[in-house]
């Protein structure tokens, strides 16, 4: 009898382990089903997030649901004396959730907190030369994404990213793209892919576009992607994500194969959000 009970408990544990996301989602639905954004919250999104105004009613509703969940499950903390208020949290959450608008909870399972600085911030660093001599210096940063689940953002640059929705630069898109990349346990420009995309296909298309950008920069050729994307594969994925959402027509014209692959990965086509965009 004891053996039967142990076997039953083992089976129950295995089922619960494999269906943990479904179980969590069930409790989250019960927890948040009565919560929604207020009219004032939505007005803030309309005012400060131009892409939100271009979403369909269904997409807006889905994004709002994600924002409610994100604000309930993730911490957004101010640094250097910055006090985070409701509008600030809304904007950060909205930008982050736009990347995963057509995915189900949990979103960004590794993310625990977002640290907001008033503007660009200083970070102490050290480096060692070939002779072993260590030098200390500081760098100025706008944002960081740590594998442990912490993101650091400059609030000034968060606002700038939303103020100019077609310039190809959005700090939140960039840093949260790194979090998507890091879901595999590595930061190499290859996120956790859906079953419809093979890693071999992603690697071929992605690497070809990355090498093309490096060539364009080396020979001073025109290009749509920000040069920072040529730093390494991880930065290329983050820059490509910004460009994909904010300059979809230029992206599609320059890298059509990668563009369609990104549509398949993100499960949305941002070209629909830029009806009047030209290039």
C-alpha positions in Angstrom: 0.0 0.0 0.0 2.9 2.3 0.9 4.5 1.6 -2.5 1.3 2.5 -4.3 1.0 5.8 -2.5 4.7 6.6 -3.3 4.2 5.8 -6.9 1.1 8.0 -7.0 2.9 10.9 -5.4 5.8 10.5 -7.8 3.4 10.5 -10.8 1.7 13.6 -9.3 5.0 15.3 -8.9 6.1 14.6 -12.5 2.8 15.9 -13.9 3.0 19.0 -11.8 6.6 19.6 -12.8 5.8 19.4 -16.5 2.7 21.4 -16.2 4.0 24.0 -13.8 3.4 26.9 -16.3 -0.2 25.8 -16.8 -0.7 25.6 -13.1 0.8 29.0 -12.5 -1.2 30.5 -15.3 -4.4 29.1 -13.8 -3.7 30.9 -10.4 -2.6 34.0 -12.2 -5.8 34.1 -14.2 -7.8 33.9 -10.9 -5.5 36.6 -9.3 -5.6 39.1 -12.2 -9.0 38.5 -13.8 -10.6 41.3 -11.9 -7.7 43.7 -12.6 -7.5 46.0 -15.6 -5.9 49.3 -16.5 -7.8 52.4 -15.7 -8.9 55.0 -18.2 -6.1 57.2 -16.9 -3.6 54.4 -17.4 -4.7 54.0 -21.0 -4.5 57.7 -21.6 -0.9 57.7 -20.4 -0.1 54.9 -22.9 -1.8 56.8 -25.7 0.2 59.9 -24.9 3.6 58.4 -24.3 3.6 55.3 -26.4 2.7 56.1 -30.1 2.8 52.4 -31.1 0.0 51.7 -28.6 -2.3 54.0 -30.6 -1.7 52.0 -33.8 -2.6 48.6 -32.2 -5.9 47.0 -32.9 -8.5 46.8 -30.1 -7.6 43.2 -29.6 -3.9 43.9 -29.5 -4.4 46.8 -27.1 -6.5 44.5 -24.8 -3.8 41.8 -24.9 -1.0 44.3 -24.1 -3.0 45.8 -21.3 -3.5 42.3 -19.7 0.2 41.7 -20.0 1.0 45.0 -18.4 -1.3 44.3 -15.4 0.5 40.9 -15.0 4.0 42.4 -15.4 3.4 45.2 -12.8 2.0 42.6 -10.4 4.9 40.1 -10.7 8.0 42.2 -11.4 9.7 44.9 -9.3 10.5 48.3 -10.8 12.7 50.3 -8.4 14.2 53.8 -8.6 18.0 54.5 -8.2 19.9 57.6 -7.4 16.9 59.2 -5.7 14.5 58.5 -8.5 10.9 57.7 -7.3 9.1 55.4 -9.6 5.4 56.4 -10.1 2.5 54.7 -11.8 3.1 56.3 -15.3 6.8 55.3 -15.3 6.0 51.7 -14.4 3.3 51.6 -17.1 5.6 52.8 -19.9 8.4 50.4 -19.0 6.0 47.5 -18.7 4.2 48.4 -21.9 7.5 48.5 -24.0 8.7 45.3 -22.4 5.4 43.5 -23.0 5.1 44.6 -26.6 7.9 42.2 -27.5 5.8 39.3 -26.1 2.4 40.6 -26.9 1.2 37.4 -28.5 2.8 35.1 -25.9 1.1 33.7 -22.8 2.2 34.1 -19.2 4.8 33.7 -17.7 6.5 36.5 -19.6 10.3 36.9 -19.1 10.4 34.1 -16.6 14.0 35.1 -15.5 13.3 38.8 -14.9 13.0 39.7 -11.3 13.4 43.5 -11.2 14.0 46.6 -13.3 16.3 49.3 -11.8 15.6 52.8 -13.2 18.2 55.6 -13.0 17.2 59.2 -13.8 19.5 59.3 -16.8 22.8 57.7 -18.0 24.8 56.4 -15.1 28.4 55.7 -14.3 29.7 52.1 -13.8 33.2 51.4 -12.4 35.2 48.9 -14.5 38.7 47.3 -14.4 40.8 45.9 -17.2 44.1 44.0 -17.3 46.7 44.5 -20.1 49.0 41.9 -21.5 51.6 42.6 -18.8 49.0 41.9 -16.1 48.7 45.6 -15.1 45.2 46.3 -13.9 43.6 49.7 -14.6 40.5 51.2 -13.2 38.0 53.5 -15.0 34.4 54.4 -15.3 32.0 54.1 -18.2 28.7 55.8 -18.9 25.8 53.5 -19.7 22.1 53.8 -20.6 21.1 50.3 -19.8 22.1 46.7 -18.9 20.6 43.3 -18.9 21.9 40.8 -16.4 21.5 37.1 -16.8 20.4 36.9 -13.1 17.2 38.6 -13.9 17.9 42.3 -13.3 17.6 45.1 -15.9 19.0 48.6 -15.5 17.5 51.4 -17.5 18.0 55.2 -17.9 14.6 56.8 -17.5 15.5 59.6 -19.8 16.4 57.2 -22.5 13.2 55.2 -21.9 11.3 58.3 -22.6 13.4 59.2 -25.7 12.8 55.8 -27.1 9.0 56.3 -27.0 9.2 60.0 -28.1 10.8 58.9 -31.4 9.0 55.7 -32.4 10.5 55.4 -35.9 14.2 56.1 -35.3 15.2 52.5 -34.6 16.3 53.1 -31.0 14.3 52.0 -28.0 16.2 51.2 -24.8 13.5 48.9 -23.3 13.2 46.9 -26.6 17.0 46.5 -26.7 17.5 45.4 -23.1 14.5 43.1 -23.0 15.6 41.5 -26.2 18.8 40.6 -24.3 16.5 38.9 -21.7 14.8 36.9 -24.5 18.3 35.9 -25.8 19.4 34.9 -22.3 16.5 32.4 -21.9 18.7 29.7 -23.4 21.3 30.2 -20.7 23.6 31.9 -23.1 23.8 35.4 -24.6 24.7 34.7 -28.2 21.9 36.2 -30.4 19.9 33.0 -30.5 16.8 33.1 -28.2 14.6 30.2 -27.2 13.0 29.4 -30.5 9.4 28.0 -31.2 9.2 24.6 -32.8 8.4 26.1 -36.2 12.0 27.6 -36.4 15.0 25.3 -36.4 18.2 26.5 -34.8 20.1 25.7 -38.0 17.8 27.9 -40.0 18.0 30.7 -37.5 21.8 30.5 -37.4 22.1 30.6 -41.1 19.8 33.6 -41.7 21.0 35.5 -38.6 24.7 35.0 -39.2 24.4 36.1 -42.9 22.6 39.3 -41.9 25.1 40.0 -39.1 28.1 39.5 -41.4 26.5 41.7 -44.0 26.1 44.6 -41.4 29.8 44.2 -40.5 30.7 44.5 -44.2 28.5 47.5 -44.7 30.1 49.3 -41.8 33.7 48.3 -42.8 33.2 49.7 -46.4 31.1 52.7 -45.3 28.0 51.4 -47.2 24.5 52.6 -46.3 22.7 50.4 -43.8 19.5 50.4 -41.7 20.8 48.8 -38.6 22.6 50.8 -35.9 26.4 50.2 -36.1 26.4 48.9 -32.5 24.7 45.8 -33.8 28.1 44.8 -35.3 29.7 44.5 -31.9 28.7 40.8 -31.5 25.8 38.5 -32.2 24.0 39.3 -28.9 24.1 43.0 -29.7 23.0 42.4 -33.3 19.9 40.5 -32.0 19.0 43.4 -29.6 19.6 46.1 -32.3 17.7 44.0 -34.9 14.7 43.8 -32.4 14.7 47.6 -32.1 14.9 48.0 -35.9 12.3 45.4 -36.5 9.7 47.2 -34.4 10.5 50.8 -35.3 11.8 50.5 -38.9 9.9 47.5 -40.2 9.7 48.6 -43.9 13.4 49.5 -44.1 14.3 46.2 -42.3 12.1 44.2 -44.7 13.7 45.9 -47.7 17.2 45.4 -46.6 17.0 41.9 -44.9 13.7 40.3 -46.1 14.7 36.7 -45.0 15.6 37.8 -41.5 12.5 40.0 -41.3 10.2 37.1 -42.0 12.1 35.0 -39.5 11.6 37.7 -36.9 7.9 37.9 -37.7 7.7 34.1 -37.1 9.7 34.4 -33.8 7.9 37.4 -32.3 4.5 36.3 -33.7 3.5 39.8 -35.0 4.3 41.9 -38.0 5.2 45.5 -36.9 4.6 46.8 -40.4 0.9 46.9 -39.4 1.8 49.4 -36.7 3.3 51.9 -39.1 0.6 52.6 -41.7 2.1 55.9 -42.8 5.8 55.0 -42.5 8.0 55.6 -45.6 11.6 55.1 -46.4 
